[in-house]
Amino acid sequence: MFKRLSTLTVTAGFIVFSNSAFAHHPEITAEAVCEESTGSVVINYTSTAWESGDPVSRENAQVDVLFDGTVVDSGSYSAPDYSFSGSMPPPAGAGTGDTVVVTALAVADWGNGTMGGSSRSVEVIIPSDDCGAEGRFTGGGHQIRVDGVRVTRGLTLHCDLLLSNNLEINWQGNRFHTEEHLTTVACTDDPDIIQEPPPAPLDTLVGVGVGRFNNVDGFTIEFTLVDAGEPGREDKAAFLIYETANPGNVVLNVPLQNLTGGNLQAHYDQPHK
């Protein structure tokens, strides 16, 4: 069991506990972040040997890293850096706003024979950012006019391949609808497009999915959505719907163009199934 260390220092978002009882000790820095590549929270950490004019004194063959008292990694201090880094998920059950204590414990004796057992700890807070996905698009029931044809659409689409997607398009008595997994999806943020408000991690969503055309299965949709800010006059959309088994049978083709009514809105994502 780890005792509470004596001195409390706040620096760069970390709470650092110091124990001056040990002349030899590890150092530790840590940060909880959203990892874009996996869409999950990870804790990044770096442990470094105490500063000393004698390099041998900084050597330690085993330094454990612990999250809330449980060992998650081990390393050693050796020349020339006397440090190591890593990245691990937070403990099970740690959620937004929770605090995790990250500890470096010098298990082995130090290079000059000084007994091991010294430690340093920091506290990190699990970020409130939603790491479940990059973002989502929503849109109301307004229209795009193409060759005099009124096309209305309503949608909630996420930047992942999970469920909870919904896309419906209506034109001239026809209807296409999907609530399925998207086949592919890509979300990007073009620095030349100002989509705020509100802030979002994307301004463009490009996807492919399958659905029902006039209640008949077997149709594919390819679409592009662009949120270029409020009130939506510069927003753009494109839709291509065709029979999956016969791509030449196109039932709707709306090239990328400005909306003539309504709004497309990019958002940070929210939890979904």
C-alpha positions in Angstrom: 0.0 0.0 0.0 1.4 3.4 -0.9 1.5 6.2 1.7 0.5 9.7 0.8 3.7 11.6 -0.1 4.6 14.8 1.8 4.8 17.8 -0.6 2.1 18.8 -3.1 3.1 20.7 -6.2 0.8 21.6 -9.1 2.5 22.0 -12.5 1.3 21.9 -16.1 -1.9 20.1 -15.2 -0.2 17.5 -13.0 -0.3 17.1 -9.3 3.1 16.0 -8.2 3.8 14.4 -4.8 7.3 14.6 -3.5 9.0 12.6 -0.8 12.2 14.1 0.4 12.9 11.0 2.7 14.7 9.3 -0.2 17.9 10.6 -1.7 17.3 8.4 -4.7 13.9 8.5 -6.4 12.2 8.2 -9.8 10.5 11.1 -11.5 7.1 10.7 -13.4 5.0 12.9 -15.7 1.7 11.7 -17.1 -1.2 13.0 -19.1 -4.6 11.5 -20.0 -5.5 12.2 -23.7 -7.9 11.2 -26.4 -6.1 9.1 -28.9 -7.4 9.9 -32.4 -6.3 6.7 -34.0 -8.3 4.5 -31.7 -11.0 6.9 -30.4 -10.2 6.0 -26.8 -8.5 7.6 -23.8 -4.9 6.7 -23.0 -2.5 7.8 -20.3 0.9 8.7 -21.6 3.7 8.7 -19.1 7.5 9.2 -18.9 9.6 8.1 -15.9 13.1 9.5 -15.5 15.8 8.9 -12.8 16.5 11.6 -10.3 19.1 14.1 -11.2 22.6 13.3 -10.1 26.2 14.2 -11.0 27.1 10.5 -10.7 25.6 8.6 -13.7 26.0 5.3 -11.9 23.8 6.5 -9.1 20.9 7.0 -11.6 20.9 3.4 -12.8 18.0 1.1 -11.7 17.2 -2.3 -13.2 13.5 -2.3 -12.5 11.1 0.7 -12.3 7.4 -0.2 -12.2 4.6 2.1 -13.4 1.3 1.8 -11.5 -2.2 3.1 -12.1 -4.1 3.4 -8.9 -1.7 1.0 -7.3 -1.7 -1.7 -10.0 1.4 -2.3 -12.1 0.8 -1.7 -15.8 4.4 -1.4 -17.1 8.0 -1.8 -16.1 11.3 -0.3 -17.4 14.8 0.5 -16.3 17.0 3.5 -16.0 20.2 3.1 -18.0 22.6 5.3 -20.0 22.3 7.6 -21.8 18.7 8.7 -21.1 17.9 7.1 -17.7 14.2 7.2 -18.6 11.5 5.3 -20.4 8.0 6.2 -21.7 4.8 4.4 -22.4 1.1 4.6 -23.1 -1.7 2.5 -21.5 -5.5 2.7 -21.1 -6.8 4.0 -17.8 -8.0 1.5 -15.2 -11.3 -0.2 -15.8 -14.2 1.9 -14.6 -12.3 5.2 -14.8 -14.6 7.6 -16.6 -14.8 11.3 -17.5 -13.6 13.5 -14.7 -12.2 10.7 -12.6 -8.7 10.9 -11.2 -6.0 8.3 -11.7 -2.9 8.2 -9.6 0.2 7.3 -11.8 3.2 6.1 -9.8 6.8 5.3 -10.7 8.3 2.9 -8.1 12.0 2.0 -8.1 11.8 -1.7 -7.3 15.5 -2.6 -7.7 18.4 -1.1 -5.8 20.1 1.9 -7.4 23.4 1.6 -9.3 25.5 2.7 -6.4 23.9 0.2 -4.0 21.3 2.5 -2.5 18.2 0.5 -1.5 15.2 0.7 -3.9 11.6 1.3 -2.8 11.3 5.0 -3.5 8.5 6.4 -5.6 6.9 9.5 -7.2 3.2 9.9 -8.1 1.1 12.3 -10.2 -2.6 12.6 -10.6 -4.2 12.8 -14.0 -7.9 13.5 -14.8 -9.7 11.5 -17.5 -10.6 14.1 -20.1 -14.2 15.2 -20.7 -13.8 15.0 -24.5 -15.9 12.4 -26.2 -13.4 10.0 -27.6 -15.9 7.6 -29.0 -15.7 9.0 -32.5 -14.5 12.0 -34.4 -17.9 13.7 -34.9 -21.2 13.6 -36.6 -23.5 15.4 -39.0 -27.2 16.3 -38.6 -29.5 18.0 -41.1 -33.1 19.2 -41.3 -35.9 18.6 -43.7 -34.9 21.2 -46.3 -34.3 20.9 -50.0 -31.8 21.0 -52.8 -33.2 21.9 -56.2 -31.6 20.1 -59.1 -33.2 20.6 -62.6 -36.4 21.7 -60.8 -36.6 18.6 -58.7 -37.1 19.2 -55.0 -35.0 16.9 -52.9 -35.5 16.9 -49.1 -33.3 15.1 -46.6 -33.0 14.4 -42.9 -29.9 12.7 -41.4 -27.8 11.9 -38.4 -24.5 10.3 -39.5 -21.5 9.5 -37.4 -17.8 9.4 -38.3 -17.6 5.6 -37.6 -19.0 2.3 -38.7 -21.3 1.8 -35.7 -25.0 1.8 -35.7 -27.3 4.8 -34.9 -26.9 6.2 -38.4 -30.1 7.5 -40.1 -30.5 9.0 -43.5 -33.7 9.7 -45.4 -34.1 11.4 -48.8 -37.4 12.2 -50.6 -38.0 13.5 -54.1 -41.0 13.4 -56.5 -42.8 10.7 -54.5 -39.7 8.6 -54.1 -38.0 7.7 -50.8 -34.6 6.3 -49.9 -33.9 5.3 -46.3 -31.1 3.7 -44.4 -30.5 3.0 -40.7 -27.7 0.5 -41.4 -24.0 0.4 -40.8 -22.2 2.7 -43.3 -20.0 0.7 -45.7 -17.3 3.4 -45.6 -17.0 6.8 -44.0 -14.4 9.5 -43.9 -14.5 12.8 -42.0 -12.1 15.7 -42.6 -11.5 19.2 -41.4 -10.5 21.7 -44.1 -8.8 24.7 -42.6 -10.3 26.9 -45.4 -13.8 26.0 -44.3 -15.2 27.8 -41.3 -18.0 25.6 -40.0 -18.5 27.2 -36.6 -20.8 27.6 -34.7 -20.7 25.3 -32.9 -17.1 24.0 -32.8 -16.7 20.6 -34.3 -13.8 18.3 -35.3 -14.9 18.1 -38.9 -16.5 20.1 -41.7 -16.9 17.4 -44.4 -18.3 13.8 -44.2 -18.0 11.5 -47.2 -19.7 8.1 -46.9 -21.2 5.0 -48.7 -24.1 3.0 -47.3 -26.9 0.7 -48.3 -30.6 1.1 -47.8 -34.2 0.8 -49.2 -35.5 2.6 -52.3 -39.3 2.8 -52.2 -39.3 0.0 -49.6 -37.1 -2.3 -51.8 -33.7 -3.5 -50.5 -30.6 -3.6 -52.6 -29.7 0.0 -53.2 -26.5 1.9 -52.5 -26.0 5.6 -51.7 -22.8 7.6 -52.0 -22.9 11.0 -50.4 -20.8 14.1 -49.4 -21.8 16.6 -46.8 -20.1 20.0 -46.1 -20.9 22.3 -43.2 -19.6 25.8 -44.1 -21.1 27.7 -41.2 -24.3 29.5 -40.4 -27.0 30.0 -41.5 -26.3 27.3 -44.1 -26.3 29.0 -47.4 -22.8 27.9 -48.1 -23.4 24.3 -47.0 -23.1 21.7 -49.7 -24.4 18.1 -50.3 -24.2 15.5 -53.0 -26.1 12.2 -53.3 -25.9 9.3 -55.7 -28.3 6.5 -55.3 -28.2 3.4 -57.5 -29.1 -0.3 -57.6 -26.3 -2.2 -55.9 -26.4 -5.1 -58.3 -26.7 -2.9 -61.3 -24.8 0.4 -60.7 -26.0 1.7 -64.1 -29.5 1.9 -62.7 -29.2 5.3 -61.0 -32.4 6.5 -59.3 -31.0 9.9 -58.0 -28.0 11.9 -58.9 -27.5 15.2 -57.0 -24.0 16.7 -57.8 -22.2 18.6 -55.0 -23.8 22.0 -54.8 -25.0 24.6 -52.3 -28.2 24.0 -50.5 -31.1 26.1 -51.4 -32.7 25.7 -48.0 -32.0 24.2 -44.7 -28.8 23.5 -42.9 -26.2 20.9 -42.4 -24.5 20.9 -39.0 -21.3 19.2 -37.9 -20.9 18.4 -34.2 -18.7 16.6 -31.7 -20.0 13.1 -31.4 -22.1 11.8 -28.6 -22.3 8.3 -27.1 -24.3 5.9 -29.2 -24.9 2.2 -29.7 
